Amino acid sequence: MNLLHTPNNRQSIIECLFLLIIATVLRVWFLGKTDLGGDESFTLYMALQSPSDIVRILCKGDNPPFWEMLLHFWIKPFGISEVSIRSLSLIFNALTILPIYYIGEKHIHRFVGFAASLFYCFSTFSIYMAHECRVYCLIGFLTASSALLFISILNTPKTFKFILLTIVNLMLMYSHYLSIWIIVMEFIIVLSIRPIRKKIWKPYLFHTVALVLLFAPMFPVIFKRFMDSGINGTWIEKTSGPEALYDFLWRMCNVPITTVLAIAILIATLIKLIIHFFQKNYNFGNTTILSLLWIVPLLVSFVLSYFTGFFLDRYFYFLFPIFYLSIAAYCIYLFPKRKSVGLSLLGVLTLAMAFSCSPDSSTKRFSGWHPNIKPIVKQLVEAKDSKNTLVILPEYFDKQFIYYLDENHETFRTQSQPSNYYVYRSYLIGQGYYYDYNYHEANLNQYNKVVFPYHIAMPINGLREYLESNSFHFEKEENGHPFVISYFTK
């Protein structure tokens, strides 16, 4: 199953540099083209707080604090422009090439490492993630690094590898709760596969105990969040059909034709693996280990998403590197006696990914797509400059609005109240702006016009009726997809 090919170290370094250049160029190209997204503005706001406030606030919510801590120290020398804050994501995104390459080259087949790295280079969704100042690129890098260390330990256990695996997995746990899936799967593999358990159970036990102790403060938070999501649901809709799984694979493969080809390869491989599994002395090789690391979390999460909504492409981005490795490994595994066929299949997939690659993130309509915010802010500011005009902002829009209110972002940087969710309330009211939750507090008698933006999926309920009851009449709407700007006049 593991068709190893002795690597040439100098050639491997040259290939890695070549891959890093391709990945970096594709990701730098349109890095600052899109405006700051809503989640990005929240992440940046949190990163501007003190380290103690970052830990105190985020350890009570949906996001562990490790990414915001890294970003906090990154923005000190590099600033808070779109390009600056996204550069950290881009670095981790590009560096993910290295564990992908070395898993394939050292533990499966050197062409698998090279091909899987190219799949990743040309992944449209991966490029999109590099243009997102969020934690996802970090956990993609850490997941691939964890898989590399784990597979390396299964082949040649060494103390320093266990130490590195503990550090990497601890960073994963403090980066994103769903990425714990990888650690759980590594534990299940060690526990359930007897030859592996017999080989490494003692040092792996120390590794597991260390993770549990070092992550113990977060267990109550995880339990609370999981229970709350399971009972009350989330903002994400529940999965309603198998097309959600296909759409997820589509994200991984850029376009439908590549997706269908990858699914065909996956099904053929699973059939062959199942047949081999029932044979005597079945060896759980590295291809099987990789398959377990991404297929089980994906399928179990997909099934659970029928009960509570959380099956979102970017939330499971950490599975992408392992998926690309697995698909490349399957091409070799399916044709052990006809290597030319497997290599040709790798070539076809690589070309398909390359020709379907779209590095311009402004054209993508993935979850969390970034709309053009600057024109909306400009329109609101121009409306506010008119006399007797009230501007009402949705509370989820305040950080983006403040960020683009001035070119140097000084207002965003200086207005800071980390203990209060409505961090810009005092400043905005002082400037004559109100939030959607407190528009009743505004004295409408002093205004002749009211202007407010809202997301098409999240209208400001009751506002229109309230204005009409106070002698305001609908004037017009301006489309700033996915936002709408409404104008009311007396």
N, C-alpha and C positions, 0 to 999 in steps of 0.2 A: 504494500500500500504506500509506503514512504520511499519513493524512488529518489534517493539521495544522489546528488551530483557534487563531487568535490569542488568547492569554490576556489577561485583565485582571489586572494585578498586585495591585490591591487586593482583587479578588474571590478571587484565588488564595490570598492570605494569610488571608482570612476562612475560606475552605474548609479550609485546612490547620489552622487553629485549631479549627474545628468537628470535624474528623477526629481531631485529637489529644485533644480532650476526650472524644469517644466511646471511643477506644481506651484512654485512661487510666482512665476510670470503670469500664469492663468489667474491667480488669486489677487495679485496686486493690481491687475489691469483696471478693474472697475471698483476698487476698494472703497472709494469715497463718493461714488456716484449717487447712492441712495441716501435719503435723509434718515435721521436717527429714528429708530422704531420705539414704540411705547415701552417694551420690555428693556430695550437698551437704555432708555433714559432712566428707568428705575434702577437698573444695575449700576449705571454711572453715578447716580445720586447716592446710592449706598456706598460706593467705592470712595466717595469724597468725604465720608464720615471718618471719625477716629477708629482705629482698630477695635477698641473696646466696644464702641457703639455698633460696629459691623457685626461682631460676634453676638452681642446682647440682643440685637433686633432680629437677625436672620436665624439664629438658633431657636427662635420661637415660631417660625413660619414655614413656608414651603421650600425654601432654598437654604442648604447648608452654606457656610460663609467662606469657604476656601477660595473660590474664584474672585469674589469681591475683595478679599484680602490681597490677592495677587495684583488685581487691577489698581488697588489703592496705592501700592508702591510703584506701579508702572506709570501712572499718570503724573506722579511728582516730577520726573524729569521730562516726560514727553507731552504733557498737556492733555486737553480733553476735546480736541477736534475729532471729527468722525474717523479720519484716517489714523490718528494716534491711538484711539481706544480700540479700534478694530485690529490694529497691527498685532496686538498680543494674541488675539484669536487666530490670526493668519499664521503666526509663528508656530503655534501648537498644531494647527491644521497641516502645515507643510511638514513638520517634523514627524507626523504620524507615518510618513513614508518609511522611515527607518525601521520601526518594529515590524511593519508589514513586510518589508523586503527581507529582513533577516529571519522571520518565521518561515517564510517560503523557501529561502535559499538554504538555510542550515538544517531545517527539519522536515522539508517535504521534497522540493526539487527547485533548483536555482531559477528555472524559467517560471515557476509558480510565483516566486518572490518578485521577479521583475514584472510579470504580467499583472499580478494583483496590484502592484504599486501604480502601474499605468491606469488600471481601472479606476483607482482612487484619484489619480491626477485628473482624469477626465470626467469625474463624477460632478454633474451639475449641482446636485444638492450639497456635496462637499464644498464646492466653491461658494455656494450661497451661505453656508455656515461660517466660512472664513470672513464673510462680510457682516457678521453678526457679533456684536460685542456681548456675547453671553458665554455660558460655561461649556457649551456643547463641544467645541473643538478641544478643550482641555480633557474632557472625559473620553473623547474619541482617542486621543493620544494615550491617555492612561490605560484605557481598556486594551488597546493593542500592545502596550508595554507589559501589562499584566499577563496577557495571553502568551507573549514571548517568554517571559520569565517562568510561567507555569509549565509550558511545554518543555522548556530547557531543563527545568527541575525534574520532570518526569523521565528525561533521558539521562541526565547526569546531575544528581542532587549534590549541591554544594551549599555550605552555610551562608556564604555571602549572597547567593541567589535568594535564599529564604528571607534574608534581611531586606534585600531590595524589593522582593514581592510584598513584604509587610508594609514597607513605606509607600509603594505605589498603590496598594489596595486601600490603605488608610486615607490617602489623598483622594481616591475615588469615592470613598464613603462620605468624606467631608465636602465633596463637590456636587453630587446629585444623588438623590435617594434611589432612583430607578437603576442607576449603574451598579447598585449592590447586587443586581442579578448576576453579574459576572462572578463575583466572589461566592455567591451561593452555588452557582454551577460548578465552580472549581472544587468547592467543598463536597458537593454531591458526587462528582467524578471520583475524588479520592476515597470517599466513604463507600461507594457502591462497586467500584472495580477492584477486585481482590488483588491482582498483581501490583497495581499502583498503590493500594493501601498498604500492602505488606512492605513495599519498598521505601515509602516516605512517611509513614503515619506518625512517627515520633516528632520529627522536626515540623511537620505540618500541623500537629497538635499545638506546639508552641506558637506557631504563626497564627493559628485561629484564636487561641487564648489572648494573645497580644492585641489582635484586632478588636475582640469583644471588650477588653478592658479599656482600650484607648478610645473606643467609640461609645462606651456606656452612657455618657451624658446625653447622647442624642436618641437613645432608645425610647424614652417617653414621648419625645416629639414625633418620631416616626409612627409610633403606635397611635397617637392622637390624630395625626394627619391621615393615616390609612383608614382608621375607623370613621373619621368624619367624611372622607371621600366615598367610602363604601356605603354609608348610610344616607348622606345628604347629596351625594353626587358632586360633580365638578362643573366648571364652565364648558367643558368639552362634552359634546353629545355622545351618547352611548353608541357603540357599533351596531349597525342594523343589518349587516350582510357581509358575505365573503369578499365583496368588492373592496372593502377597506384593506384587506390583506394584500390583494393584488395592487392596489394603489400604493401601498407601502413598498412593495417590491419594485414598482414602477419608479419611485423616488430613487431607489438604489441603482437602477439600470438606465436612467435618462429618458428612454423612449419605449413604446410598446413592443417593437420588434425585438429589441435586446432583452426586454423583460420576458417575453415568451420563450426565447432561446434559453435564457438562464433558468426558467422554470422547468423546461424540458430536460436540461442537464441535471438539475436538482432532483427531479423525479427519478430519472434513470439511475443516478448515484444512490439514492435512498433504497431503491429496489435491490441494487447490487449489494449495498451494505447489509440489508436485512437478510439476504440470502447467505452472505458470508457469516453473519452473526450466528446462525444456527448450525454452522459447521463446527467441527471439533477444533479445540485449541485456537479459538478466534482471538486475534491480537488487536486490542484497541489502539490503533495507530494514531498518528497525529492528525490525519484527515478526519477521523471519527471524533477526536477530541474537539477540533475546531467546529465540527458540525453541531455537537452538543452545546457548545458555548453560545451559539447564536440562534439555533432553531428552537430549542426548548424555551428560552425566555420570550422569543417572538410569538410562538404559538400559544403559550400559557397566557401571556399578556393579552393576546388577541381574544381568547375565550373570555377572560375576565372583563374585557372591555364591553361585553354585552350587558354586564351588570352595573358597571360604573364607567363613565367616560374618562379615559386617559390615554387612548391609543393615538398618539400624535407623532407625526414623522420626526420632528426635531427631538422629542423626548427620548426616542430610541436610536438617535444618531450614533450612539456608542457601538451599536452592532454593525455599522457599515464596514469598518475595516476588516472585521472577521468574516463578513459575508463575501467581500471581494477575494480574500484569501481562499475561502472555501470553494467558490466557483472556479477559481483558477486551479486549485488542487483537484477538483472533480474532473476537469478536462484530461489531466494526466492519469488519474485513477481509473477512468472508464476504459482507457486503451493502453494497458500496461505492456502489451506485446506489439503495439503499433504506435510507437511514440510520435511518428510523423502526423498521425491523425489528431492526437491530443494537442500537439503544438500548433497545428493548423487551426484547430478550434480556438485555441488561445489567441491566435492572430486575428481571427474573425471577430471575436468579442472585443479585442483591443481596438480594432478599427471602428467597430460599431460605437463604442464608447467615445472614441476620439471625434468622429464625425457628428455625433449627436450632442457633443459638449456645448454648453451655453454659458460662457464666463460672465456675461452681463447680468448681474443679479437684479437689475431694475426691471427686467422682463419676466421674472419668475413670479408665479402666483402660489408659492408654497404657504404653509401655515406661518403666520408671523410676517407675511410679506410687508415691505416698507412702502407706504404711500408717500406721495410728495407732500411734505408738511410745510415747507418754507412758503409756498404760495398761499396756503391757508392762513398761516400766521400773518403774512403781509396783508391779506384782506381784512383780518380782524383788527390789526393795528390801524389800518387806514380808516376802518369804520369807527374805531374808538377816537381817532383824531377829529372826527366830526363832532360838532357840539351836540350835547344832550343825547348821547348814544350809550346804551348799556350793552356790554358784552358778557355773555354767560358761557363759562367753560365747563365741559364735563370734567369731573375730578380725575379721570384716567388720562386726560389730555394736558394736565397742567405742567408736567415736567417737560414734555416736548415743546409746549408753548413757551415756557420760560427759557429753555435752551436756545431757541431761535429768536427770542425777543431782541437780543443784541448780538452782533457778529462775534464779539469776543467772549461771549458766554459768561460774563462776570456776574450777572444776576443769578444765573443758575448756580454758579460756584459759591456765591456769598450768602444767599438766602438758605439757611440750613437749620432745620428743627427736627432732628432725627427721632425725637420721642413723639412727634405728632405726624399722623399719616398725611394730613392736609398741610404739607410743609410750607406752601407758598401762600396760604390764605391771607395772612396779614399784609403781605406785600401786594397781592392782587387786589384786595379790597381798597388798599391805599391808592392804587392806580385806577380804580373804578371798574375792576373786573370782579365777577362773582362766580362761585362754583354752582354747578347744577343742583347741589343739595341745599343751598342756602339762598336761592334766588328770591324767596319770600321776604328776605331781610332788606332787599333793595327798595328804596323809595321810588316807585314808578312814576310818581307825579312830576319828578324832575327830568324825566326822559321822554323824548319824542320817538325814539327808535330803539328796538332791541334786536341784537344779532347774536346768534348762537350756532356753533358747529356741533354735529353729533355723528357718530358712526352709524351707518345704515342698519347695522345689526343691534344697536343699542340706543334707541331714541330716548329723549329726555321726557319721560312719562309725565303728563299733566301740565307741562309748561305751556303748550299751545292754548289749552283751555283757560289756564290762569291768565295769560296775556289778553285773550279775547274778553274775559270777564272784566278786565281793567281798561277797556276801550282801545286795545291795540288790534290792528287788522293785518292779516298776512299780506306781505308785499311780493316777495319772490324767494326762490331758492337757487343756490349756485352749487353745482356738482364739483366736488373735489375728491372723487372716488378713492377710498370707500367712505369718505366723509361728505356730509351735506351741510351747507351753510344757509340758515334760514333768516329772513329779514322780516320784522314786524314794525309797523309804524302806526301812530295815532291818526 
